[in-house]
C-alpha cells in the first residue's frame, strides 16, 4: 500500500516510528478502542439518529416507552455500524495519518493495534450493527448499509484522495443517521425525515471546510486534496458562505415543529451567515475558521436537541 506521495508502507512505518518514539502517549486499551472507533463521531451521529427516531414516533402517534425495543435496536445498531465504518476508515488511512497532528496518535499509526485486527473489528461491528437494525425495518437496514458503503467506499477509498469534492461526497454518509432513526419506526420516509437529511448534508461542507482551513498544512502534507489545499482560503470562504446560505430555507420544511422552532432555526442560520460574512472583515482567516467550526458544532447540537424539546412542550 502506498500513500498519495508514493511512499512505501515500510517508509511510512519508519516515519511513524521516528515521529512517535518519544511522543507516544501511554494509553489504556479502552482509550485506544475509543480512538479507533472515533467515539466523538459515533456520539454526534447518535444524536441525529435519536432525533429522527423520536420525531418519527411523535408524528406517527406512537409512545416512546412502548417502543423501547425499537429504540434499543436502532441506537445500538447505528452505533455499531458507525463505529465499524470508522475503524475501517482508520485501517485504510493508516498510510496518511502519520502526516497529520490530529491523527498521528491513532493506534493504527502507533502500532498498538495490528492492522488486520482493526479490519476484523470493523467488519464485525458492521455485521452486528446490521443484525441489530434488521430487528427494526428493512428500510432502516438498507439505509444503514448505504451509509457504510458511502463512507468506506465512496469517500474513504474513492473520493478522499482524488477529488476536491471529497467533502461533499462524504456528506452523504453523515446525513444518513436521522434517516435510519426515522425509518426504524416508519419505513415510509416522511418529508420531515428528508428535511433532516438535507440539514445534515448541507451542514457538513461548511463544518469540514472550516476544519480543513485550520489543518490545511496537515492535509497538504498528507496529499489530501481538500478545498483549501487546492483552491486556497479565498475560494473556501466563498464556498462556506454558499453552503451556510443554503440552510436558510430549510426551516420552512419543518413548520410542523411549530413557530418557536422555526424562529430558533432561522436565528441560528442567520447567525452563522453573519459570522461567515464577518470573515471578510478580519485578516486572520484561521481564527475566523475556528469560530465558524465552533459555531457549527453548537448549531447542530442546539438544533437537534430543540427538535426533541419542542415536541415535549
PyMOL commands that set and color helices and strands:
alter all, ss='L'
color gray80, all
select helices_A, chain A and resi 9-20+29-36+39-59+65-95+97-99+107-110+115-133+138-159+166-174+177-185+191-214+216-222+227-246+250-257+259-278+285-310
alter helices_A, ss='H'
color red, helices_A
deselect
rebuild
show_as cartoon
